[in-house]
Amino acid sequence: MVIEWKSMLFVIVILFIALIAIKLFEKKVKLNAETKRKLFHITMGLTMLTFPYIFNSSISVAILGIIAILILYFLKNTKLKQTIGTVLYGVKRESMGEIFFVISIFLIFYLSKGDKILYSIPILILTFADSMAALIGKNYAKKNLSQQNEDAKSLEGSFMFFMVAFMATLVPLLLFTQVGREETLIIATIVGFNVAMIEMISHTGNDNLLIPLTSYAFLVTHIQLGVEQLRTNLIILGVIFILVTLANRVKAWSKLALVETLVIGYLTITLYEIYAIIPPLILFLTVMRFPKMRENEKNNLYDARIIETNICIGTAICGIVAITGLKKEFFMIYATCYSMHLVINTFIRLKYYIKLSEIDSVLIAIGKGIGFIFIPSLIIQRIIFQEWISLSMLFVMIIAIISSAIAIYIKKKEIKDEKINIDNGYMHTKIVLIATTIVSGIQYLQSL
């Protein structure tokens, strides 16, 4: 396979010129760190839009990405950070945005397989919507939606993001595809709204990865749909929005946590099917019930990152299903994942807030995970796919659920006072990820 070195060199030269030009421009016009970063962000995005025209090979883009990451590492960890590196690293907050940007470009290029529309729209949204939202939010925002350790997000910035994302989807579809006008309008609305919500809940620069990937996912899943199905999807989005708005009465959930719930609900239905919403919905509805929330729990705010740690694996499975089409094969793995999350959350509540013994907390948590999510999902599997899972896989999945309770008991054994925070949330996610990976591996080996 031919490596397109000339195209790679062209891109690298353009980006170095941009770094130097922004640094020189700063000497004439005072620019804050965020403005410099976003100017370079836009330059990168415009350059990446040329990729379908100058690259034919994903390998070339992958090599370019590796070179770019090495250059970024060099800029961040040498004396250059104090010179041209200030364009990227002048902001005080910790961010991996530039690394995520490089990774997302390669993934979208690879997934789009030469389709210029499927490649360009996510990159346009990433380039312009994200930059405009950040600049408007920083300079004109009055309504901050974030709480606790959530990154600051403004209503004004999010609205601007929606408008730019809407136009970045609408115009290319109208001008360069055969998609009907009403279909285009609905698709642009759905893409713009959902991606704006995703930007609202992003943090530490992961919007540079989430925005293009979810934009691509919404495009792929909607662009071939007929107008009737698109209208139905728009209604579903509206219903979920109303339900989440009503859920805002629950004071244990932050506003951004509810936004994340809205996005994940629609994303799950879109990437999988409507029945796939049942396991995360049960988790959402029962995690603070059965037993009822105690007074000492009401001061703990469940923020967007806590929600993220409970849904990231399930959402990733939805993405795998959308790519592979293996809905039947993954459904009980997906349900087992959410069962384990319910087990872990229940154990934490019983042990550290309701003050039950370790053995009682473990047993009740296992019973709740199996009874509330796993067994109903088995019934759904039978109704939807007209078959049960094998006894061996049933045994493996139940063992995984039990193991999650044992694992969280071992991890928390030395902790006297549990606090709901992002560090604990990620630790819980690691337990579920390991168990889910093992279950998936065993099922794959059995299918050979």
N, C-alpha and C positions, 0 to 999 in steps of 0.2 A: 504493500500500500504506500502511495506517495505521500510524504509529509510536506505540507504546504508552508515551507519556511519563509517564503517571501511575504505571504499574508500575515504570518505570525510576527515577523519583524515590523511590518507596517503598523500593526496594532500596538506593539510595544513602544515604537517611536512616537505614535500619536499620544499615548498616555503620558510619556515622559515630557513631551512638549506641553501637554495640558498642565502637568504639575509645575513646570517652570513658569508658564504663562500666568497661572493663578498667583504664584508667589511674587512675580514681578508686578502684577496688577495690584496686589495688596500694598505695595509701597506707594502707589499713587492714590488709591482709594481704601479707606479703612474698612476691613472686612472682619466680622467676628468668625470664630472657629467653625460654627455651624454653617454659615454661608459658604465659606471656603470648601468645606466638606461636600456640601450639596452641589456646588459648581462642578467639582470633580466628578461627583456621582452622575450628574447630567451628561458630562462629556463622555464618561465611560459608557453610559447607556446608549448614547447616540452612536458611538463607535461600534458597540456590540450589535446594533441594528444592521450593520453591514455584513454580519457573519454568513447569512444564507447566500450572499452574493460572492463572497471571497473565499469561503471554505466549502469543500465537498466532503470532508472527512471528519468524523467525530473524534478520531484519534488526534488529529491536528489541534482541535479545540481543547482536548484533554491535556495535551502537552503544553499548549499555551497557558492553560489554567494553572498547571504545576509551576511553570516559570513565573507567572504572575504572583502566585502565593509566596514563592521564594523571594521575589523582589519586595513584596509587602513586608515580609518578615525582616528583610535586610533594612528597609526604611524604618521599621519600628524599633529595632534593636541595635542601631548604630548611631553615630553622631549626626547622620543625615536626618534623624527625627527632629532635630532642632532647627533644620534648614527647610528643605523642600518637604520634609516629612510632616511639618506642621499643617500642611494642607489636609492631611488625613487624620493626624493624631493630635490635633490641637484641642479637641474636645476633652473635657474632664471625665466624662462617664466612660465606663468600661464597655467596649463594643467589639463584636466580631463581625460587624456588618460588611467590611470589605472582603473578608474571607467567604462569607455566605454569598456575597454578590458573585464572586468568581465561580463558586460551586453551582449556583442557580443557573448561570449562563450556560454552563456545560450541560446540565440536566435538561434544560428547555431545548437546547440545540439537538441533543440526542433524542429526546422524546418526540419532538415535532417532525423528525425524519424528512427535513427539507420543505415542509409546509410553511411558507413564509407568513401566512396569517396566524397560524397557531404559535409560531415563534415570536412574531413581532408584537402582538397585542400584550402578552405578559411583560415583555421588555419595555414597551411604551408605558404601561402602568407603573412598573417599577421605577422607570427613569423620571417620569414627570409627576405622577400622583403622589408618590412618596416624598419627593423633594418639595412640592408645593404645600403638602400637609405640614411638613416639618417647619417650613419657613413661616407660613401663616400662623401655625400654632404657637411658635416661639415669639412672634412679633405682635400678634393681635388677639391672642386667646384671652378669654375672660372666664370661660366655664371649664374647670378641670374635672374630668370624670374619674380620675384615679383615686385610690385609697391605699393606705398602708404602704407595702413595699412595691406597689405597681408603678411602672414607669408613667410619667405625666402624659396624659392624653387629653386634648381639648375637643370640645364639641365643634368649634370653628374649624380646626385642622381636619377633623374627620369628615365634616361636610365638604370641605374643599377636595379631600381625597376622593370622595364619592363622585363629585362632579367631573374631575379630571379622568378618573377611571371609567366612568360612564362614556365620556366622549372618546377616550382612547379605544374603547371597544366598539362603539357605535359607528364611527367614521370608517375604519378599515372594513368592517363587515358590510356597510352600505356600498362602499366604492369598489371593493375588490372581490366580493363573493356574490353568489346567487341567492343568498338567504333573503327571504321576504322582509318587507319593511316592518310589519308587526312583530315577526319573529326576532328581528334585529333589535327592536326597541325593548322587547322583554328580556332578551339575552343580556343586553347592555345594562339593564336595570338590575338583574340578578347578579351579574358579575360585579358591577360597581358597588352594590350594597354589601355583598358578602365580603369582598376583598377589603372594603373600607372597615368593616367590622374586624377583620383579621388584623389589619394594620393597627387598629385601636388596642388590641390585646397583645401585640408583639412587644418584645423587649430585647435588650442587649444586642441589637442589630439583626435578630433573626427574621425581621420583616423582609430583609433582602433575600431570604430563602423562601419564606412562607408566601409572600405576595405573588411572585411569578409562578410557583408551583400550583397554588390554589387557583390562580387565574387560568392557568393551562387546564387544570382539572375541570373547572366550571365550563370552559369553552368546549372541551372534548365531549363532555357529557350532555351539553345542551345544543350544540350547533346542528346536530342531525335530527333533533326532535321536531315534530309537527307543532303547529300553532296551538292545537287543543292541549297537548301535553305541556307545552310551555305555559299556557294559561293556568293549568292545574298546578304546576310547580310554583308559579307566582303566588297562587292562593295558599299553597302549603307554607311558603315563606312568610306570608302575612299571618297565618294562623299561629305559627311558631312564635312570631314576633309578639302577637297579642298575649299568648300564654306566658312568655318570658316577662313581658311587661307586668302582667298580673303577679308573677312570682316575685317581683320587686318588693312586695310587701314583706317578704321574708328577710328580716334584718341581718341574718347570718351570712348573706351573700352580698358581695360588693357589686356595684353597677357593671364593672368590666367582667366580673365572673358571669353575670347574667348575659352579657353580650357574647362571651365565649360559648355559653350554653346554646344561644340562638344559632351561632355559626355552625357549631358542631352538629346540632340537630339537623339543619338543612344539608350540611355536607354529608352526613351519614346517609340520609335518604337518597341523596343524589348519586353518591358513589356506590352504594349497596342497593338496598330497597327499603321500602317504608317499614317492613317488619324488623329491620336491623336497628330501628330507633328504640325498640323495647328494652333491651339490656341496659343501655346508658340511661334511659328514662327511669327505669326502676331504681337504678343506683341514685339518680338525682332525687327521686321522691322519697326514698326510704333510708338514705344514709343518716339522716338526723331524726328518724322516727323508729319506733319499735326497738328499743324503748323511746319514750318521749324525751325531747330535749330538756336538759336540766338547766337551772338558773346559772350554774357556773360555766355552762357552755355558750351562753348567749352573747358573751363578750368577745368570743372568737370569731373574727370575720373571715369567711372563706373568700379569698381573693382570686383573681384570674389565674395566677400561677398555681394555686392549689387545684383549681379545676383542671388546668393544663396537665398536671401530673397524673390525674385520674383518667384522662381521655386520650392522651397522646398515642398510646399503644393501640387502642381500639380504632382510632382514626387512621393510623398507619395501616392497619389491617384492611380498613375500607379502601384505602388507596391501592393496596395490593390486589384486592378483589376487582376494583375498577380496571386495572391493567390486565389481569389474567382472566377475569370472568369466572373464577372458581368460587361461586357463591355458596354452593352446597358444601364444598370441601372445607371452607374456612368458617362457616357460621358457628359451629360449636366451639371452635378455638376462640373465636371472637367473644362468644358468650362466657367462656371460661375466664377470659381476661377480665371482664367486668365483674364476674363472680368473685374473683380474687381481690379486686379493689374493694368490693363491698365487705368482704371478710376482714381485710386489713383495717379499713375505716371503723368497722364495728368493734373490732378488738380494741382499738385506741380509745373509743368512747367508753366501752365497758370497763376497761382496766384503769384508765387515768381520770375519768370524769365521774363515772357511776360507782367506781371503786369496788368492782367485783374481783374475785380471786382470779389468778392467772388461768387455772383450768376451766373455770366457768366462762371466762371471757373467750377463751379459745373455742370451747364447744359451742357456745351460742353463736359466735361469729361464723363458724363453719356451717352451722345449721341455717343461719340467715343467708349466707352466700349461695348455698345449694338450693334452699327452699324458695328464695325470692327471685333468683335470676337463672340458675342452672336448670332446674326442673321445668320452669315455664319455657325456657329456650329449647329444651328437648322436645316439648310438645309442638312448638313452632317449627322445629326441624322436620317433625313428622308430617305436619299439616302442609307445609310449603313444598317440601322435597319428596314427600311420599315414602320416606324410609327413615329407619333409626340408624344411629351410629353403631359401630361394632362394639361388642361387649369389652373387648380389649381396650379400645379408645375411651370408652365410658369409664373404665377403671383408671386409666392414665389421667384423665381430666379430673376425676374426683380426688385422686392422690395429689394432683397439682394444687387443687383448692385447699386441701388439708395442709399441704406443705407451706402454702403462703401464710397460713395462720401460725404454724410452728416457726417459720422464718421471722415473722414480725415479733413473735414472743421472744425469740432469742436476741434479736436486735435491740429490743426495748428493755431487756431484763435488768440492765444496769441503770436505767433512767427512772428517776423518782417522780419527776413532774413533766408530763408530756405537754409540749407546746405545738400548736398547729403552725407550721412555718414551711417555707419553700425547701429548706434543706431536708427536713423529714419527708416532705412530699416526694422529692427525687429519690430518696432512699426506698420509699415504698414502691415507686415506679420500677426501680432496679429489680426488686423481688419479683414483680409481675412480669417484667421483661424476660428475666432468666427462665421462669417457669413456662411462659408462653412459647419461648424459643424451643425449649425441650419438648413440649407437647407437639409443636409443629414439626420438629425433626422426627419424632417417633411416628407421627401420622404419615409423613413423607416416606419414611423407610418401609412402612407397612404397605404403602401403595405401589412400591416397586415390584 
